Amino acid sequence: MTMPKVLVSDALSETAVQIFRDRGVEVDFEPKLGKDKEKLLSVIDKYDGLAIRSATKATADVIAAAKNLKVIGRAGIGVDNVDIPAATAAGVVVMNTPYGNAITTAEHAIAMMFSLVRKIPQANKSTHQGKWEKSAFMGAEVFSKTLGVIGCGNIGAIVADRAIGLKMRVVAFDPFLNEERALELGVEKADLDTLLAKADIVTLHTPLTDQTRNILSRENIAKLKKGAYIVNCARGGLVDEEALKDALDEGHLAGAALDVYATEPAIEHPLFGHPGVVATPHLGASTTEAQENVAIQVAEQMSDYLMRGAVSNALNSPSVTAEEAPRLKPFIALAEKLGLFAGQLTQTGLKKIEISFEGEVASLNTKPLTASVVAGVLKPMLAEVNVVNAPVVAKERGISVAETSRDDADSYDSVIRLKIVTEKQERTVSGTIFGSTPRIIEIKGVEMEAGFASHMLYATNEDKPGFIGTLGQTLGEAGVNIATFNLGRSGQGEGAIALVAVDEPLTDDVLEKVRALPHVKQATALSF
């Protein structure tokens, strides 16, 4: 067998480079090559693997030139420098190391909090200048203060643990945090408005998604206590930076500590130089220990994949053997779409995911199918979740995942049934494969048959005459073209469901018009 060859084009540790060699992988260590795109393009076709940090840009043209490339390994969590769709189209597995820098990032958030409330950077600068301005830097204690943690996953949970050790009260907002997990962590679970009203300090630990973008909007910043502080070591874009500056200037907020920014590198920024702001240049993961951990992890993962076909922390590939892949492919698509369907309709604390495989699908390797369902459920709120880390992410949040199989299936050769249990309700959806196409066959006990489309409207309503026409007219007047219109009902005159495929994403204005229609109980835009 030809020895696989890996290019390390960024500064990974010598330990990581040696791991490749020890596991039978030939490696070229060129830590400055990643910054020279033309040279990278000229040599990349010689390699089976590319190990990078953030300096190397694995763009579509780089991937196109890499004729033999099988895997890209990112030492760290962020993959903004990798064109994942291009890699997927080329059959290149993209891996990251999502947990290697969790402690380091959490510690940086705590350090930023202390720097902020005790005015340490300002006092340091003043003292170095020979000034002795004790009265100018009056600080505050964190003891007995309330810390609001937005996003209580891996990093957020570590921050909460450290804060509890400082004798702080911790209030957490996370749609996927249930009461049992909150009790285990020792935090008070709350909705966002409650957290904002209670918190003396707010720290963010959530990925940047459509749902979390500007989660600290102008409106939400105004809900904070007068004199509160904000710490953001997660992602730029979570805080409305203009609104933050206004709140600081007006004295509504006492200060803010920022490690991340909407645009990076942030060479210039309206908050730089502000007396109430502590700023660092995205240092959350910048410790010797964290950099060593993620480098070792990526070397181990890439070696295992190239030498044994094992896939770990892949962002675009489930753990499936070559023999299983053809049979599993359509069911993986169905599993993820069922999960996405339920996840986009889940707004409250998720407690349990139950999956049932019935008929022929029950005889397959269902582990990647279960992971695909869970990833689909979590993805609307957690952008970085994938089929590999989804079970771990669910476990961290105290979400139980139950899987059952039975050999027979009513009316269909194969059926996947999904039930979501939240703190307030249960939701079910089932699907099957027609030919090779995923289809929905049941929603909340209501039988219906519908395909998945890129953009869809999900509406529940009372089964009353004229509803279909009114809904169609409303969408038509808004310029929305209907591709397919599928209906189901629990009984005559009872609850009904409409699942409508449309050509373009639905705007908030259109959704509000649909929700205002007589007999409509719920209207939600879905995307697949």
N, C-alpha and C positions, 0 to 999 in steps of 0.2 A: 504494500500500500504506500502511495506517495505521501510523504510527510506534509501536512497542511502548513501553510505559511501565513503569519500574521504580521501586519505593520502596526507598530506603536508610534503614532505620529504626534502625540502630546507627551507631556512630562509625567509619566507613571513611575512609580518607585522601582528600584532594582529588584526588590523582592517579587513584585508582580511579574517583571520580565523573566525572572528565574523560574517562576511557576509555569509559565508557558514551556520553557525548555525542559523542565523536570517531567512534564506530562506528554512529551513527545511532539511538541509543536515548534517548528522553526520560527524564529522571531527576528525581525529587524527593528532595532530601537532607534528611531529618528525623531527625537522630541521637538525639534524645530520645524520639521517638515510640514506640519499642519497649517502653518501660517503662510506657506508658499503654495498657493492653489495650483499654479501652472505645473510645478514640479510634482505635486500630488497627482494631478491628472495624468502625468506622463508615466508614472510608475504603479498606479493603483491596480492595474490589470494583472499584476503578478501575484496578488495576494488573495487568500481565502478569507481572511479576517482583518478588520480594522478596529484597533483599540484607541479610543479618544477620550479627551476631557471636553472642554468648551472651545478651545482655540481652533480645532479642526472643524470645518464646515462640510458635512457630508451632504452636499447639495445633489439635485437631480442629475446634473452633468457629471459630477464625480461618480455617482452610482452607475450612470450609464457607461462610463469608461471602465468600471470595475467588472470586467466580463466574468471573472472567476470568484467574485466576492460572495460569501455565504452568510456572513454574520458581521454586524457592527456592534461593538460593545462600548457603551458610554459609562465611564467611571463617575457616577453621580446620578442624580435623579432627573435633572432637566434634559430634555432632548430637543430643545428648540433649534439646535444646530444640525439636526438630522432630518432629512426629508423622508418622513415615514411612509407616506403614500408611494413615493418613488421606489423606496426600498421594498415595500410590499409587492408592488407590481413586478419588480425584478426578482422576487423570490429571496430577498435578503432578510434574515431575521435581525431585528433590532432589540438589543437587550440594554437594560440599565441596572443600577444598583440602588433601589429606592430606600433601603433602610440603613445604609452604611453611615449616613451623616445625621441621623435623627437626634442623637444626644448632643452633638456639637451645635446644631441649629437651635435646639431647645435651650441650651446653656447661653447662647448668644442673646436670645430673647430675654432671659433673666438678667443678663449683664446690661442689656440696653435699658431695661426697666429701672435698674439701680442707677445707672448713669443719668437717666432722665430725672428721677424724683430727687436725687441728691446733687444734681447739677455738677457732676464730676468733670465733664470735659471743659466747661466754662471755668470752673475753679482751678483746674490744672493749667489752663492757658494763662490765667491771671497770676497764679503763683510763680510760674516760670518767668513772668515779666517783672518779678520783684514786688508785686503789689500784695498787700495783706488785707484782703477784702472779705473778712469772715461774714459780716452782716449782709453782703451782697449775694451770698449763695445759701440762704436759708432753704433747707430741703424739707422733705416729708418722709415719714416712716412708711414701710409697707406692712408692718405688723398690724393685724386686725383689719386691714383694708380688703376690699372685695375686688378680685381679679376676674374679669369677664373673658373667657376663652372662646373664641369663635373658631370652631373646627377642633373636635376632640379626638382626632385619629392618633396615629403613632406619635408625632411630635407634640401635638396639643396635650396628649395624656402625660407626656414627660414633663412638660411645662407645669401642668396642674399639680403633678406630684411634687415638683420642686417648690412650688408656691405654697402648698399645704405644709411642707417642711418649714417654711418661713412664717407659719401661723397666719397665713392669709385665708380668707374665705374665697372659694372658687365657684363661680357660676359658669356653666358651659352651655353653648348653643351648638347643636349638631343634629341635623335631621335624622341621622342614622344612629344616634346615641340613645339607647333605651334605658329604662329605669334601673335594671339590674346592673348594667355596665357602669352607669353613673354612681350607683351605690358602691360598687367595687373600687372605683377611682376616688371616691370620697368627695364628689362634686355635686352641686345642685344643678339638675337639668332644668333648662328654662327656654322659652321662646326668645327670639331676638329682641323684641321690645322690652321684655322683662330684664334681660341681661343689660341692655343699654341703660335702663332706669336704675339698676342696682350698682353697676360697676364703677369703681374709682379709677381703675386702669383696665383698658381693653387690649388684648393681644390677639393677633390673627394667625391662624394656622390651618388655612384651607387652601385648596388649589384654586386657580383662576379658571372659572367656567362662566357660561352665560348666566347661570343662576347666582354666582358669587361676585361677578364684576360690579365694582362700586357698592359692595355690600355695606360699607360705611359711606353712604351717600350723604348729600347735604341734609336731607331730611332725617336720616338716622344719626348723623353727628349732632344735630340739634336736640335729639332725644337724650344725649348723654348729660350727666350731671355737670353743672358749672364747676370748673376746676379739675375735670377728669383728664386722663392721659391716654394716648394711643401708642401702641407698639406694633410695628409691622415688620416681621422678619420672614414673611411667607412669600408673597408674590406682589409685584407692582400691579396696579389696576384694581386692587381690592378696596382702596380708599380713594375717594374723590379728592385729588390733591388740591385743587382750587378751593373747594369747600373747606378743606382742612386749614389752608392758609387763612381764610376768612375767619374761621372759628378761633384760631390762635390770635389773629390781629384784634379781634373783638373782645378777647379775654374770656370767651366761653370755655375754651380748653386751656389747661395749664401747660401742656407740652406734648410733643410727639417724638418718637424715636423710630427712625426709618433705616432699614437696611436694603430695601428694594423699592423700585420706582417704575412708573408706568412706561418710561422709555429708558433703556440702559444701553451703553454706559451713560450715566447722568452727569455729563460734564458741567452743564449749567442747569439750574433748577430754581424755581421761584421760592422754594423753602430753604435753599442754602443760605447760610448767614443769618437765618432767623434766630433770635435769642432763645426761643422756646423749643428749638429742634435739635436733636442729636442725630447725626447722620453718619452712616458707614457705607462703604462701597460693596454691598452684597457679600458680606463676610460670613454669612450664616454657616457655611460648610467649611470655612477656612481654618482648620486646625490640622496639625501634623497627623493626629490619630485618625481623623475622618478621611483625610486624603489617602492615607495608607490603607484603611479599611476598604474603601471603594475600589482602589486599584487592585488589591488582592482579590476582591470579589469578582471584578470583571474578568480578570485573568482566569480564575477558576471556572466561571460560567462559560467563557468562550472556549476554553480547552475541552470542557465536558461536551460541548456541542460538536466541536470539530472532530473529536476523537471517538465519541460514543453516541452522538445524536441526541443527547439529553438537552432539554430546553428549560432554562430558568429565567424568570423575570423578563420574559419576552413581551414586547409591547404590540407585536403584530402577528403572533403565532401561538396557537395552543400546543400543549404537550401531546403530540400525536405521532405514532410511528408511521413509517412509509406505507406499511401494509394496511393500516387502519384508515389512512387519510381519504381515499376515494369514497368509502362507505359513510364515513363520519361527516364529510364536508357539508351536505345539505342539512343534516341535523344540527350541526354547530351553528349554521346560519339561523335556523329556526329557534334554537335555544336562546341565542343572543337577542333575537328580535322579540321573543316573548318576554325576556327580562327587561329590555328597553321599554316595551309597552307598559309593563307594570311599574317600572322605576319612574317613568315620566308622570305617572298618576299618583305617586306616593309622596305625600307631603309631611306626614307625621312620623314619629319615632318607629323605626323598623325593628321588629322583634324576631321574626322567623320567616325563613324561606323554605317552602315545602315543594319538592319536585317529584313527580311520578312519571316513570317511563313505562309505557304499555305497548305490548305487541313486539314486533321485530326489533325495534330500537332498544328494547330491554336486554337483548343479547349482545349488544355492542359495548365497547369501552365507554361507559357513561361518565367517567371522571371529567374529561374535557367538556362534555355537554353540561354537567353541573356547573363547572367553572364559568362556562359561557353564559349560562342563565344568571349566575350571581354577578358577573361583570356587567351584564346588561342592566340589571336592577340598580347597581350602584353607580354606573357611569354618568347618569344625568347630573349628579351632585359631586362626583369625584372624578375629575377628568383623567387623572393619572392611573386609574384602576384598569387592569387588563385581566385576561383569562388566567394568567399565572398567579398574580398576587391577589385576585379577588377573594379567594377563600380566607387568606390571611387577614385582609382588610376587614372582612365580615366578622371574623373571630375577634379582632381588636375592638370592634364596636359592640361586642356582645350579641351579635346577630347569629342565631343558630340556623344551620342549614341541614335539612333532612331530605334524604333521597330514598325512594322506594321504587321497586320494579315488579312488574308482573307480565307474564308471557302473552296474555290475551288482551285484546283491545276491542272495544265495542265499535262496530261499523267501519273501522279503519285498520290498515295493516300496522301502523305505528302512530302513537300519540304521545306528546309531551304535555303534561298538565302542571301548571304552576299556581301555587297559592302563596300570597303575601300576607303576613300577619303583622299589623301595626298596633300601636297602643289604642287606636280608636276603631279599627275596622279590619275586615278581611277582604281580599280581592283575589279572584281567580281568573285565569285565562288559559286556554288550551289550544294546541295547534298540531298540524300534521304536515306531511309532505305530499304534494300532488305532482307526480313526475319527479322533478328535482326542485320544485318551488315551495317555499314555506307558506302556509296558510293558517289563518285563525279559524277555529271551528266552534269556540265557546268563550263567552265573556260573562263573568259573574252568574254563571248558571244559565245564561241565555244562549241558545244555539244560534249561530250565524256562520256564514262562510265568507271570508274576506282575505284578500292578499295584503301584503305590506307595500306601502309606497313611501317615497322620500318625504312627502309632506301629507299629513292627515289631520282631520278633525275628529275628535272623539266627543260625542255628546250623549248624555242620558236625559230622558224626557218622559213625560206621561204620554201614554198611547192615546192620542186624541186626533180626530179627523182634521186634515188640513196642515198638520205639522210639517210633513215632507215638502209640500209646496211652499210653505212660508220659509223654511230653512233654505231651500233652493233659491227662492227669490232674493233672500237676504244676501246670500253669497254672490249671486249674479249681479245684484246692484252694487256690490263692493268690488266688482271686477275679478272675482275669484272663479276660475274655471274648474268644474267638477270632472274628475277623471272616472271615478267609480263611486257608487252610493250603495252601502250595504246596511241592512236593517235586521233587527231581531227584537223580540219582546217576550216577556215572561208569561203573558196572557192577555186576552182581549181587554183593552182599557186599562191595563196595568203599566208597569215600568217597561220602557223600551230603550234600545241603544241604537245610535246611528254612528257608523264608521265611514267617513267620507274621505276619499283620496282627492287631493287638489294639486294643481300644477305648480303653485308657488307657496312659500311659507306664509302662514296666516299672521297678520299683524294684530297687535293688541286691540286696535280699534275694531277690527272685524270680530274678534272674539267677544268683545263687550256687546256688540250688536246681537250676536248669537245668544249670549247669556241673557239678554233682555227680552228674548222672545217668550211668549206665553208657553207654559208647560216645560221649559228647559230647566233641568236641575243642575247640570254641569256641562261645561264646554272647555275642552283642553286641546291645544295644538300639540301634535306629536311629530317627531321626525325620526327617520330610520336610515 
